[in-house]
Amino acid sequence: MTKKKKVVIDTGDAGKGTSEIAENANTQEMEERALSVFASERNEDITALVLCLITTFIVLLFTKWVV
C-alpha cells in the first residue's frame, strides 16, 4: 500500500482554517479551491452591501418622516 503525502495549506479566515491537498495535486484542483473561496467572499460582500443599503434607506425614511 502506497501512502500519499499530503500538504497542509493555511487558507486564512476566508478559507476557514487549513486545507489538505495531495503533494502532487494538479493545478486544476488548486484553482477550483481558490475560486470557491473567492466566490464565498463575494457572496458575503454582496449580502453586507444589501444590508447596508436597506439600513441607510430606513434611517433616511424615518429621519425625513420625523422632521
Secondary structure as UniProt FT lines:
FT   STRAND          6..12
FT   TURN            13..16
FT   STRAND          17..22
FT   TURN            23..24
FT   HELIX           27..66
//
